[in-house]
Amino acid sequence: MLPIVYGVGTCLLLWVTCLHPALSFEHKWVAKDSVSVEDINEDFHQIFTGYKDHVDHFRFLLEEGNFMLIGGRNKVYNISLMTFKEDEDRRLTWKPKVSDENLCNSKSDPKYQSKCQNFIQVLGKIDDGKIYVCGTNAFKPKCRSYEYKEANYPIQIPEYVSNHEELGTGKSPHDPEHNSTSIYTGGKLYSATSADFLGRDPLIMMSENQIILRTAQHDSNMLSEPHFVSSIEIDDMIYIFMRENAVENINCGKATFSRVARVCKQDKGGQYEDGVWTSYFKARLNCSLPGDIPFPFNELHATSSFSQGNYMPTKDNHNRTQMFYGVFNTPDNSIQGSAVCAYVFDDVHKAFEGPFKGQRTAQHNWLRYPLDQTPSPHPAQHCVNDSKTLPDDTLKFIREHPLMDTAIAPSGGTPILIQTGMQ
């Protein structure tokens, strides 16, 4: 079953319903729709609302068993997927320091002062009872490690206790409205966000203790005004989904394309360019109505997780493969439309095994780079055991050719769901 994952908040209720159809609403959902509290059945009326007087900027952080963890304004909520009730004993509260909040209020435009709080954006499970949490912290991102302490009545109450705090720049966005994503695995945090207040330094970063790897700074070939959507771990790689300005389309006008990027977990950086990925590559995700002139849905807004399935209903277990779904929109200045496209992971893998795209010079068009001029072994096919041993020529090629030539087509060649119309 496909969970249609739009932004959290009022649409969070839709996400729960898609996962659990038994939790029915009177409201019938259509694309780009939302549900107000008044539309919800009596059984769910105001069971969980967050703050009533402030914008929470809800963010889905983690699903574990029958519970999901939702980040909000100064809090992490632990909510049952079966009843939609909050386990208040498992609520984590983290407010910014008064000095940070006051400084933010004194420097911010009044319209931004409501954001001078700590909106939780990142959460990773370290081990049982211990979690890693990052928040905007009044536009000064910070991260903490927390451990859950059980109740010892009547002296103590159950609570999360922090034992470590560090700067969160590059891990959490400064602004809760900036699109970002993260995944915590193997003691490392992989984050895709912006490292500055204005969102002008986008990056995909790995941080482990004091070790940091990131995409090259201020390089539009790496990232061009991206909006990060989601991230997922598969085997020895991390995949990041996003939409960004299409540098390869610049001669035909400005356009937004959707991408899937990937990095290797064991990447250690290059021998001479320390701190920069040697395994960062990206490919275009195409979601279009086929025809003589295809109609594109270029802007990715959400993805499902990877799972075994088929883009068409089937009872044959042998006709299933690892795949995922993407929710796409058209730009605001075009015919309004949304689509759901299904993708097979093998097609993603093949795109990274294929040719690269590049420019001879900055004045030339983007073209397929000849395979016979590509370094051997193919830089994007596999993760190397030690990136410090990569030759200079290979590192130079990787830095100049992060984009794959092959666009990943949807399974079946067309979207599986479309909604269009004028607003």
C-alpha positions in Angstrom: 0.0 0.0 0.0 1.3 3.4 -0.9 1.5 6.1 1.8 1.0 9.5 0.1 3.4 11.5 2.2 2.9 15.2 1.9 4.1 17.7 4.5 3.3 16.8 8.1 0.7 19.0 9.9 -2.9 18.7 8.9 -1.8 16.3 6.1 -0.2 14.0 8.7 -3.7 12.6 9.3 -3.9 11.6 5.7 -0.6 9.8 6.0 -1.8 7.7 9.0 -5.0 6.9 7.1 -3.2 5.6 4.1 -1.1 3.3 6.3 -4.1 2.2 8.3 -7.3 2.3 6.2 -9.3 1.2 9.2 -8.8 4.6 10.6 -11.4 6.2 8.4 -12.3 9.9 7.9 -15.5 11.3 6.6 -13.5 13.6 4.4 -12.7 12.1 0.9 -9.2 13.0 -0.2 -8.2 14.3 -3.6 -4.8 15.4 -4.9 -3.4 18.6 -3.3 -6.2 18.4 -0.7 -5.9 18.8 3.1 -8.0 17.9 6.1 -9.0 20.3 8.8 -9.6 19.2 12.4 -13.4 19.8 11.9 -13.5 17.1 9.1 -12.2 14.3 11.4 -14.5 11.7 12.8 -15.5 12.0 16.5 -13.1 9.2 17.5 -10.1 11.3 16.4 -11.3 14.8 17.2 -8.4 16.7 18.7 -6.7 13.6 20.0 -3.4 15.1 18.9 -3.2 18.8 17.8 0.2 20.0 19.0 0.3 23.7 19.8 -3.0 25.4 19.2 -1.6 28.9 19.3 1.6 28.4 17.3 2.7 26.8 14.1 4.5 23.5 14.9 6.2 22.9 11.5 5.7 19.2 12.1 8.3 16.9 10.7 8.0 13.1 10.5 11.2 11.7 12.1 11.0 8.0 12.7 8.6 5.1 12.6 9.2 2.4 15.1 6.7 -0.5 15.5 3.3 1.0 16.1 4.6 4.4 17.0 5.9 7.4 15.0 8.1 10.2 16.3 7.1 13.7 15.1 9.3 16.7 15.5 7.6 20.0 16.3 8.1 23.3 18.2 10.4 22.5 21.1 9.2 18.9 21.3 9.4 15.4 19.9 6.0 13.7 20.1 5.6 9.9 20.3 2.3 9.0 18.7 0.5 5.7 18.3 -0.2 4.7 14.7 -3.2 2.7 15.9 -5.0 5.2 18.1 -3.3 8.5 17.1 -2.8 9.3 20.8 0.4 10.7 22.2 2.4 8.8 24.8 3.2 11.9 27.0 5.7 9.9 29.1 7.8 9.6 25.9 7.6 13.2 24.9 10.9 15.0 24.6 11.1 18.7 25.4 14.0 20.9 24.3 13.6 24.6 24.3 16.3 27.1 23.2 18.3 28.9 25.8 16.7 32.2 26.8 19.8 34.1 25.6 19.5 32.4 22.1 15.8 33.2 21.9 16.3 36.8 22.9 19.2 37.3 20.4 17.0 35.8 17.7 14.1 38.1 18.5 16.3 41.1 18.5 17.9 40.4 15.1 15.0 38.9 13.3 12.4 40.6 11.1 9.1 40.5 13.1 7.6 38.1 10.6 10.3 35.5 11.5 10.2 35.9 15.3 7.7 33.0 15.6 10.5 30.8 14.4 12.8 31.8 17.3 12.2 28.5 18.9 13.7 25.0 18.6 12.0 23.1 15.8 13.2 19.5 15.9 14.3 18.4 12.4 16.6 15.4 12.9 16.3 12.2 15.0 18.4 9.1 14.9 18.4 6.0 17.1 21.8 5.4 18.6 20.7 2.2 20.5 18.0 1.2 22.9 16.9 4.2 24.9 19.5 6.6 23.3 18.7 9.0 20.5 20.5 11.7 18.5 18.4 14.9 18.0 19.0 18.1 16.1 16.9 21.3 16.0 16.9 24.8 14.6 17.5 26.3 18.0 16.4 29.9 17.2 18.3 29.9 13.9 21.5 28.5 15.7 21.2 24.7 15.0 22.3 22.4 17.7 22.4 18.6 18.3 22.1 16.6 21.5 22.4 13.0 22.6 19.5 11.9 24.8 18.9 8.9 27.0 15.5 7.8 28.3 15.3 7.4 32.0 12.5 5.2 33.3 10.3 6.3 36.2 11.4 5.6 39.7 8.2 6.6 41.6 7.6 8.6 43.7 11.0 10.3 43.5 11.5 10.5 39.7 9.4 10.8 36.6 10.2 9.3 33.2 12.1 11.7 31.0 14.8 12.1 28.3 18.1 13.3 29.8 20.8 15.0 27.6 24.4 14.0 28.2 26.1 15.8 25.2 25.5 18.9 23.0 27.2 20.1 19.9 26.8 22.5 17.0 24.3 21.4 14.4 25.3 23.5 11.4 25.0 21.3 8.3 22.9 18.8 10.2 19.7 20.7 10.9 18.4 23.6 8.8 18.3 27.1 10.4 14.8 27.7 9.2 12.1 25.0 9.8 10.6 25.9 6.4 13.8 24.9 4.5 13.4 21.5 2.9 15.9 19.0 4.4 16.3 15.3 5.1 18.6 13.1 7.2 19.3 9.5 8.1 21.3 8.2 11.1 23.0 4.8 10.6 26.2 3.1 11.8 27.0 6.0 14.2 27.0 8.5 11.3 24.5 11.2 10.4 23.9 11.8 6.7 22.1 15.1 6.3 21.0 17.1 3.3 20.2 20.7 4.2 21.8 24.2 4.1 24.7 25.3 6.2 23.7 28.9 6.3 20.8 31.1 7.5 19.7 32.2 4.0 19.9 28.7 2.4 22.7 29.6 0.0 25.1 26.9 1.0 23.3 23.6 0.3 25.1 20.5 1.1 24.9 16.7 1.5 27.0 15.9 4.5 28.2 12.9 6.5 29.3 13.6 10.1 30.9 11.2 12.6 32.4 12.7 15.7 34.8 15.3 14.2 35.0 13.8 10.7 32.9 15.5 8.0 32.4 14.8 4.3 30.3 17.1 2.2 29.5 18.1 -1.4 31.8 20.8 -2.8 30.8 24.3 -1.7 29.2 26.8 -4.2 29.4 24.4 -7.1 26.1 24.4 -9.1 27.1 21.2 -10.9 26.9 19.4 -7.5 23.8 21.1 -6.1 21.8 23.9 -7.8 19.3 25.5 -5.4 18.0 22.1 -4.2 14.9 21.2 -2.3 15.7 18.0 -0.4 12.8 15.5 -0.1 13.8 12.3 1.6 16.7 9.8 2.2 17.1 6.1 2.5 19.8 3.5 3.2 20.3 0.5 0.9 23.3 -1.8 1.5 26.5 0.2 1.4 24.9 3.4 0.0 22.8 6.3 1.1 20.2 7.6 -1.5 19.0 11.2 -1.3 15.9 12.4 -3.2 15.5 16.1 -4.2 14.5 18.5 -6.9 16.8 21.3 -8.1 17.6 23.7 -10.9 18.5 21.7 -14.0 22.0 23.0 -15.0 22.0 20.8 -18.1 18.8 22.5 -19.4 20.1 26.1 -19.0 20.4 26.6 -22.8 16.7 25.8 -23.1 15.6 28.0 -20.2 15.4 27.6 -16.4 13.7 24.3 -15.3 13.4 22.2 -12.2 14.3 18.5 -12.5 13.9 15.8 -9.9 17.0 13.7 -8.8 18.2 10.8 -6.9 21.7 11.2 -5.6 23.8 8.6 -3.8 27.0 8.4 -1.7 29.0 5.5 -0.3 29.0 4.8 3.4 32.7 4.0 3.4 33.8 7.1 1.5 36.8 8.7 3.2 37.3 11.6 0.8 40.2 12.0 -1.7 43.9 11.9 -1.0 44.4 15.6 -1.7 40.9 17.1 -1.4 40.0 16.2 2.1 36.4 16.5 3.3 34.8 16.2 -0.1 32.8 13.2 -1.4 34.5 10.9 -3.9 31.3 8.9 -4.4 28.6 11.6 -5.0 26.6 11.1 -8.2 23.1 11.9 -9.2 20.6 10.9 -11.9 17.3 12.5 -13.1 14.0 11.0 -12.1 11.5 11.3 -15.0 7.8 11.3 -14.4 6.0 12.2 -17.6 3.0 11.4 -19.7 4.4 9.9 -22.8 3.6 11.2 -26.3 5.2 13.1 -29.2 5.6 15.9 -26.7 5.7 14.4 -23.2 3.9 16.2 -20.5 6.3 16.4 -17.5 5.7 16.4 -13.7 9.1 17.7 -12.8 8.9 18.6 -9.1 9.3 15.7 -6.7 7.6 16.4 -3.3 7.6 13.0 -1.5 8.7 9.4 -1.8 7.6 6.1 -0.2 10.1 3.8 1.3 11.7 1.0 -0.8 9.7 -2.3 -0.7 8.9 -5.4 -2.7 6.1 -4.7 -5.2 4.9 -4.1 -8.7 3.6 -1.0 -10.3 0.5 -2.9 -11.3 -1.6 -5.1 -8.9 -0.3 -8.7 -8.9 -0.8 -11.8 -6.8 2.3 -13.4 -8.2 5.1 -13.2 -5.6 7.7 -13.9 -8.4 6.5 -10.8 -10.2 7.6 -8.4 -7.5 10.8 -6.4 -7.2 12.3 -3.7 -5.0 10.7 -0.4 -5.9 9.4 2.9 -4.6 6.9 5.6 -5.4 7.3 9.3 -6.0 4.7 12.1 -5.7 5.3 14.9 -8.3 3.8 18.3 -9.0 4.0 20.7 -11.9 5.4 24.2 -11.4 3.2 26.8 -9.9 3.2 28.8 -13.2 1.9 26.0 -15.4 -1.2 23.8 -15.6 -1.7 22.5 -12.1 -1.2 18.8 -11.8 0.1 16.0 -9.6 1.2 12.5 -10.4 2.4 9.3 -8.7 5.2 7.4 -10.5 6.6 4.0 -9.6 10.3 3.2 -10.0 12.2 -0.1 -9.9 15.4 -0.1 -8.0 17.2 -2.0 -10.8 16.6 0.9 -13.1 18.1 3.3 -10.6 21.1 1.0 -10.3 21.5 0.8 -14.1 21.5 4.6 -14.4 24.5 4.8 -12.1 26.3 2.1 -14.2 25.8 4.0 -17.4 27.4 7.0 -19.1 27.9 10.4 -17.6 26.7 13.8 -18.8 29.1 16.7 -19.1 30.2 19.9 -20.9 33.4 20.3 -23.0 33.5 23.9 -21.8 31.1 26.2 -20.0 29.9 27.5 -23.4 29.0 24.0 -24.7 25.8 22.0 -24.4 25.6 19.2 -21.9 26.1 15.9 -23.8 26.7 12.2 -23.1 30.3 11.7 -22.1 31.9 8.9 -24.2 32.3 5.6 -22.2 35.7 5.0 -23.8 36.9 8.2 -22.2 35.5 7.3 -18.7 38.0 6.2 -16.1 38.2 2.5 -15.4 36.9 1.1 -13.2 33.6 3.0 -13.7 33.6 5.6 -10.8 29.8 5.2 -10.1 29.3 1.5 -10.4 30.6 0.3 -7.0 31.9 1.7 -3.7 35.7 1.4 -3.4 37.3 0.0 -0.3 39.6 3.0 0.2 38.8 6.3 -1.6 42.2 7.7 -0.5 43.8 5.5 -3.1 41.8 6.9 -6.1 44.1 8.4 -8.7 44.1 12.1 -9.4 42.6 11.7 -12.9 39.7 9.8 -11.4 39.1 12.3 -8.7 39.1 15.2 -11.2 36.6 13.3 -13.4 34.3 12.6 -10.4 34.4 16.3 -9.4 33.6 17.5 -12.9 31.0 14.8 -13.8 28.5 14.2 -10.9 25.5 13.9 -13.3 24.6 10.6 -15.0 23.3 10.8 -18.6 20.4 8.3 -18.3 17.1 9.6 -16.9 15.3 7.0 -14.8 11.9 6.2 -16.4 8.9 5.2 -14.3 7.9 1.6 -14.3 5.4 1.0 -17.0 6.5 4.1 -18.8 3.8 6.3 -17.4 2.4 7.7 -14.1 0.1 5.3 -12.3 -2.0 8.2 -10.9 -2.7 11.7 -12.3 -4.7 14.7 -11.1 -4.8 17.9 -13.2 -6.9 21.0 -13.5 -6.9 24.8 -13.2 -6.9 26.4 -9.8 
